[in-house]
Amino acid sequence: MSSILQSITTPAAGHWWRVANPLTWPARLQAHICRHPVQTAASATIFAGFVFMAFPGIDLAVSRWAAAGNADFPLSREHALRLLRDFNRLIPILLLPALAVMLAGQMRRPRAWLPRPHKILFFLTFYALGPGLIIQLLKRLVGRARPSEIIEFGGTLPFTPAWQVSGACSRSCSFASGESATAIALIALAFFLPPAWRWKAVAALVPVVLVFSLNRIAFGAHFLSDVVLAWLLMLWIMLWLWSVFAAQGARIDAALTRDRRPIEA
């Protein structure tokens, strides 16, 4: 009897029990994300892409719900939701020049209470590469028609799954969602804060990202996959760029400020 008890309480048995126990999965997933954020974002992007390609009906079902079962998207005429869309579009117009001016000020006369130059440069670089370049290239390359334009919802263009290259659209196409990309780009502002505050900032920004992004589905302007894959692609690029800029932060700051002081924040 004692030998049996010993055999099931060995370290190896205890390890496999922790792995198999569903109660430990959330903590283990969080730990894995914290240790490998870039790889996790990449894996999530690829997995979500396969799901939407394998089950394209998900997009149609969600858009059909937004269309209230008819060939129309009634929420697109709601004044409050239109103002929300316009506000989302206004944020980059206000934010990017402000950050560019802040960067120029930090380069000329560094101030410890402002974000360090490499953090500001990271955000501007990410914005230019992610929402600015990659999303626009995808729109031109994939050529996916918007939900309000396809036959299923009263339009004249064919429905195509995510990632499928199509000639249905030639400009201002559906995949991927630019508004969702610019919305989730706000998450990158959390890196301006000390590490202890970053998760709190992310938690505060997530509802904003959801409202801005899901508003586009309600309008019939984007499919669910346009939004989700834009989020994941931007997170992948964001985390990869941050790993580069954070590792070289001191060198970037020194180069931009020519070793002027102080730079502490």
One Martini backbone bead per residue (centre of mass of N, CA, C, O) as a GRO file, in nm:
protein
  265
    1MET     BB    1   0.058   0.062  -0.021
    2SER     BB    2   0.297   0.255   0.007
    3SER     BB    3   0.395   0.219  -0.288
    4ILE     BB    4   0.148   0.339  -0.420
    5LEU     BB    5   0.161   0.621  -0.292
    6GLN     BB    6   0.444   0.687  -0.401
    7SER     BB    7   0.375   0.661  -0.711
    8ILE     BB    8   0.147   0.913  -0.691
    9THR     BB    9   0.374   1.127  -0.534
   10THR     BB   10   0.551   1.211  -0.738
   11PRO     BB   11   0.679   1.468  -0.913
   12ALA     BB   12   0.570   1.374  -1.188
   13ALA     BB   13   0.276   1.336  -1.099
   14GLY     BB   14   0.236   1.626  -1.001
   15HIS     BB   15   0.287   1.760  -1.272
   16TRP     BB   16   0.059   1.620  -1.440
   17TRP     BB   17  -0.169   1.721  -1.262
   18ARG     BB   18  -0.130   2.025  -1.315
   19VAL     BB   19  -0.169   2.005  -1.622
   20ALA     BB   20  -0.464   1.857  -1.608
   21ASN     BB   21  -0.569   2.086  -1.438
   22PRO     BB   22  -0.799   2.332  -1.509
   23LEU     BB   23  -0.735   2.532  -1.265
   24THR     BB   24  -0.432   2.597  -1.390
   25TRP     BB   25  -0.461   2.730  -1.675
   26PRO     BB   26  -0.478   3.040  -1.637
   27ALA     BB   27  -0.199   3.072  -1.499
   28ARG     BB   28  -0.033   2.934  -1.725
   29LEU     BB   29  -0.118   3.125  -1.952
   30GLN     BB   30  -0.015   3.386  -1.825
   31ALA     BB   31   0.279   3.296  -1.802
   32HIS     BB   32   0.325   3.246  -2.104
   33ILE     BB   33   0.261   3.532  -2.204
   34CYS     BB   34   0.481   3.677  -2.034
   35ARG     BB   35   0.725   3.509  -2.160
   36HIS     BB   36   0.565   3.490  -2.474
   37PRO     BB   37   0.420   3.736  -2.640
   38VAL     BB   38   0.495   3.713  -2.940
   39GLN     BB   39   0.426   3.413  -2.985
   40THR     BB   40   0.132   3.434  -2.892
   41ALA     BB   41   0.036   3.638  -3.105
   42ALA     BB   42   0.110   3.467  -3.349
   43SER     BB   43  -0.061   3.217  -3.282
   44ALA     BB   44  -0.335   3.365  -3.266
   45THR     BB   45  -0.339   3.468  -3.556
   46ILE     BB   46  -0.321   3.196  -3.703
   47PHE     BB   47  -0.561   3.056  -3.569
   48ALA     BB   48  -0.780   3.264  -3.646
   49GLY     BB   49  -0.739   3.243  -3.950
   50PHE     BB   50  -0.824   2.943  -3.975
   51VAL     BB   51  -1.106   2.967  -3.859
   52PHE     BB   52  -1.220   3.176  -4.072
   53MET     BB   53  -1.153   2.996  -4.319
   54ALA     BB   54  -1.310   2.731  -4.226
   55PHE     BB   55  -1.555   2.942  -4.098
   56PRO     BB   56  -1.721   3.177  -4.275
   57GLY     BB   57  -2.006   3.180  -4.131
   58ILE     BB   58  -1.939   3.365  -3.896
   59ASP     BB   59  -1.949   3.634  -4.045
   60LEU     BB   60  -2.244   3.614  -4.146
   61ALA     BB   61  -2.382   3.579  -3.872
   62VAL     BB   62  -2.292   3.847  -3.742
   63SER     BB   63  -2.396   4.036  -3.970
   64ARG     BB   64  -2.691   3.941  -3.953
   65TRP     BB   65  -2.732   4.047  -3.670
   66ALA     BB   66  -2.665   4.347  -3.739
   67ALA     BB   67  -2.906   4.339  -3.970
   68ALA     BB   68  -3.166   4.212  -3.845
   69GLY     BB   69  -3.220   4.005  -4.105
   70ASN     BB   70  -3.156   4.226  -4.309
   71ALA     BB   71  -3.067   4.441  -4.590
   72ASP     BB   72  -2.950   4.597  -4.320
   73PHE     BB   73  -2.799   4.875  -4.106
   74PRO     BB   74  -2.946   5.058  -3.867
   75LEU     BB   75  -2.701   5.161  -3.683
   76SER     BB   76  -2.571   5.351  -3.909
   77ARG     BB   77  -2.801   5.589  -3.823
   78GLU     BB   78  -2.679   5.649  -3.557
   79HIS     BB   79  -2.561   5.928  -3.418
   80ALA     BB   80  -2.381   5.824  -3.183
   81LEU     BB   81  -2.219   5.616  -3.358
   82ARG     BB   82  -2.106   5.825  -3.556
   83LEU     BB   83  -1.950   5.986  -3.344
   84LEU     BB   84  -1.771   5.752  -3.256
   85ARG     BB   85  -1.635   5.712  -3.526
   86ASP     BB   86  -1.520   6.002  -3.553
   87PHE     BB   87  -1.350   5.993  -3.295
   88ASN     BB   88  -1.164   5.762  -3.381
   89ARG     BB   89  -1.052   5.927  -3.630
   90LEU     BB   90  -0.938   6.173  -3.455
   91ILE     BB   91  -0.715   6.067  -3.271
   92PRO     BB   92  -0.467   6.052  -3.469
   93ILE     BB   93  -0.472   6.357  -3.545
   94LEU     BB   94  -0.393   6.436  -3.244
   95LEU     BB   95  -0.172   6.232  -3.139
   96LEU     BB   96   0.070   6.226  -3.340
   97PRO     BB   97   0.160   6.525  -3.332
   98ALA     BB   98   0.200   6.535  -3.025
   99LEU     BB   99   0.427   6.319  -3.019
  100ALA     BB  100   0.620   6.460  -3.212
  101VAL     BB  101   0.659   6.710  -3.034
  102MET     BB  102   0.758   6.557  -2.784
  103LEU     BB  103   1.008   6.436  -2.917
  104ALA     BB  104   1.142   6.701  -2.992
  105GLY     BB  105   1.161   6.803  -2.699
  106GLN     BB  106   1.334   6.565  -2.590
  107MET     BB  107   1.576   6.613  -2.783
  108ARG     BB  108   1.635   6.907  -2.683
  109ARG     BB  109   1.480   6.877  -2.374
  110PRO     BB  110   1.491   6.678  -2.132
  111ARG     BB  111   1.224   6.511  -1.942
  112ALA     BB  112   1.139   6.307  -1.678
  113TRP     BB  113   0.805   6.339  -1.699
  114LEU     BB  114   0.846   6.222  -1.970
  115PRO     BB  115   0.867   6.022  -2.209
  116ARG     BB  116   1.081   5.842  -2.350
  117PRO     BB  117   1.196   5.854  -2.666
  118HIS     BB  118   1.170   5.545  -2.737
  119LYS     BB  119   0.863   5.533  -2.679
  120ILE     BB  120   0.766   5.735  -2.887
  121LEU     BB  121   0.903   5.603  -3.132
  122PHE     BB  122   0.758   5.338  -3.110
  123PHE     BB  123   0.471   5.440  -3.162
  124LEU     BB  124   0.522   5.573  -3.439
  125THR     BB  125   0.630   5.319  -3.577
  126PHE     BB  126   0.391   5.135  -3.530
  127TYR     BB  127   0.178   5.310  -3.672
  128ALA     BB  128   0.316   5.312  -3.951
  129LEU     BB  129   0.335   4.995  -3.986
  130GLY     BB  130   0.052   4.909  -3.914
  131PRO     BB  131  -0.198   5.102  -3.983
  132GLY     BB  132  -0.040   5.244  -4.223
  133LEU     BB  133   0.070   4.984  -4.395
  134ILE     BB  134  -0.042   4.690  -4.357
  135ILE     BB  135  -0.345   4.748  -4.374
  136GLN     BB  136  -0.336   4.884  -4.657
  137LEU     BB  137  -0.217   4.643  -4.806
  138LEU     BB  138  -0.446   4.444  -4.745
  139LYS     BB  139  -0.671   4.597  -4.884
  140ARG     BB  140  -0.538   4.579  -5.170
  141LEU     BB  141  -0.478   4.269  -5.187
  142VAL     BB  142  -0.754   4.129  -5.103
  143GLY     BB  143  -1.036   4.270  -5.178
  144ARG     BB  144  -1.274   4.301  -4.968
  145ALA     BB  145  -1.591   4.314  -4.917
  146ARG     BB  146  -1.837   4.456  -4.762
  147PRO     BB  147  -2.122   4.373  -4.609
  148SER     BB  148  -2.303   4.604  -4.753
  149GLU     BB  149  -2.198   4.486  -5.057
  150ILE     BB  150  -2.327   4.217  -5.045
  151ILE     BB  151  -2.569   4.004  -5.145
  152GLU     BB  152  -2.678   3.914  -4.857
  153PHE     BB  153  -2.716   4.261  -4.805
  154GLY     BB  154  -2.805   4.401  -5.100
  155GLY     BB  155  -2.582   4.377  -5.288
  156THR     BB  156  -2.326   4.294  -5.563
  157LEU     BB  157  -2.114   4.138  -5.403
  158PRO     BB  158  -1.905   3.899  -5.306
  159PHE     BB  159  -1.827   3.665  -5.079
  160THR     BB  160  -1.527   3.648  -4.871
  161PRO     BB  161  -1.291   3.525  -4.703
  162ALA     BB  162  -1.044   3.540  -4.512
  163TRP     BB  163  -0.745   3.597  -4.709
  164GLN     BB  164  -0.896   3.608  -4.973
  165VAL     BB  165  -0.826   3.680  -5.281
  166SER     BB  166  -0.986   3.970  -5.437
  167GLY     BB  167  -1.179   4.172  -5.689
  168ALA     BB  168  -1.431   4.311  -5.548
  169CYS     BB  169  -1.220   4.525  -5.441
  170SER     BB  170  -1.029   4.846  -5.490
  171ARG     BB  171  -1.136   5.032  -5.242
  172SER     BB  172  -1.194   5.050  -4.927
  173CYS     BB  173  -1.166   4.783  -4.777
  174SER     BB  174  -1.228   4.536  -4.531
  175PHE     BB  175  -0.940   4.396  -4.537
  176ALA     BB  176  -0.861   4.532  -4.275
  177SER     BB  177  -0.936   4.706  -3.991
  178GLY     BB  178  -0.854   5.029  -3.931
  179GLU     BB  179  -1.013   5.106  -3.672
  180SER     BB  180  -0.913   4.862  -3.505
  181ALA     BB  181  -0.613   4.927  -3.527
  182THR     BB  182  -0.627   5.214  -3.394
  183ALA     BB  183  -0.755   5.121  -3.133
  184ILE     BB  184  -0.531   4.909  -3.039
  185ALA     BB  185  -0.295   5.116  -3.043
  186LEU     BB  186  -0.356   5.236  -2.758
  187ILE     BB  187  -0.211   5.012  -2.595
  188ALA     BB  188   0.082   5.129  -2.641
  189LEU     BB  189   0.060   5.353  -2.416
  190ALA     BB  190   0.131   5.168  -2.170
  191PHE     BB  191   0.452   5.191  -2.216
  192PHE     BB  192   0.473   5.479  -2.075
  193LEU     BB  193   0.450   5.323  -1.825
  194PRO     BB  194   0.497   5.170  -1.560
  195PRO     BB  195   0.476   4.836  -1.508
  196ALA     BB  196   0.260   4.852  -1.268
  197TRP     BB  197   0.044   5.016  -1.478
  198ARG     BB  198  -0.017   4.862  -1.746
  199TRP     BB  199  -0.257   4.669  -1.686
  200LYS     BB  200  -0.449   4.895  -1.603
  201ALA     BB  201  -0.448   5.040  -1.876
  202VAL     BB  202  -0.548   4.806  -2.045
  203ALA     BB  203  -0.817   4.764  -1.893
  204ALA     BB  204  -0.920   5.058  -1.968
  205LEU     BB  205  -0.891   5.021  -2.295
  206VAL     BB  206  -1.059   4.777  -2.388
  207PRO     BB  207  -1.347   4.903  -2.405
  208VAL     BB  208  -1.269   5.106  -2.623
  209VAL     BB  209  -1.187   4.905  -2.840
  210LEU     BB  210  -1.457   4.756  -2.857
  211VAL     BB  211  -1.641   4.991  -2.933
  212PHE     BB  212  -1.496   5.089  -3.188
  213SER     BB  213  -1.499   4.808  -3.340
  214LEU     BB  214  -1.800   4.700  -3.316
  215ASN     BB  215  -1.924   4.941  -3.463
  216ARG     BB  216  -1.840   4.839  -3.752
  217ILE     BB  217  -2.025   4.594  -3.755
  218ALA     BB  218  -2.295   4.746  -3.711
  219PHE     BB  219  -2.251   4.910  -3.993
  220GLY     BB  220  -2.134   4.708  -4.222
  221ALA     BB  221  -1.804   4.754  -4.263
  222HIS     BB  222  -1.741   4.478  -4.097
  223PHE     BB  223  -1.611   4.194  -4.010
  224LEU     BB  224  -1.507   4.003  -3.760
  225SER     BB  225  -1.231   3.926  -3.891
  226ASP     BB  226  -1.131   4.214  -3.943
  227VAL     BB  227  -1.107   4.277  -3.639
  228VAL     BB  228  -0.953   4.042  -3.504
  229LEU     BB  229  -0.704   4.042  -3.701
  230ALA     BB  230  -0.622   4.331  -3.645
  231TRP     BB  231  -0.562   4.297  -3.352
  232LEU     BB  232  -0.348   4.066  -3.369
  233LEU     BB  233  -0.150   4.197  -3.563
  234MET     BB  234  -0.094   4.446  -3.385
  235LEU     BB  235   0.010   4.293  -3.139
  236TRP     BB  236   0.244   4.157  -3.274
  237ILE     BB  237   0.391   4.413  -3.367
  238MET     BB  238   0.403   4.559  -3.098
  239LEU     BB  239   0.566   4.344  -2.933
  240TRP     BB  240   0.807   4.326  -3.119
  241LEU     BB  241   0.892   4.625  -3.117
  242TRP     BB  242   0.921   4.652  -2.810
  243SER     BB  243   1.154   4.449  -2.778
  244VAL     BB  244   1.349   4.627  -2.938
  245PHE     BB  245   1.324   4.907  -2.794
  246ALA     BB  246   1.378   4.811  -2.501
  247ALA     BB  247   1.664   4.689  -2.551
  248GLN     BB  248   1.751   4.994  -2.692
  249GLY     BB  249   1.674   5.244  -2.517
  250ALA     BB  250   1.941   5.380  -2.425
  251ARG     BB  251   2.058   5.422  -2.711
  252ILE     BB  252   1.828   5.588  -2.829
  253ASP     BB  253   1.833   5.817  -2.624
  254ALA     BB  254   2.128   5.901  -2.669
  255ALA     BB  255   2.097   5.965  -2.974
  256LEU     BB  256   1.857   6.177  -2.951
  257THR     BB  257   2.005   6.354  -2.700
  258ARG     BB  258   2.314   6.346  -2.671
  259ASP     BB  259   2.331   6.294  -2.352
  260ARG     BB  260   2.128   6.435  -2.221
  261ARG     BB  261   1.981   6.584  -1.931
  262PRO     BB  262   1.714   6.409  -1.820
  263ILE     BB  263   1.666   6.031  -1.814
  264GLU     BB  264   1.416   5.822  -1.635
  265ALA     BB  265   1.111   5.737  -1.720
   0.00000   0.00000   0.00000
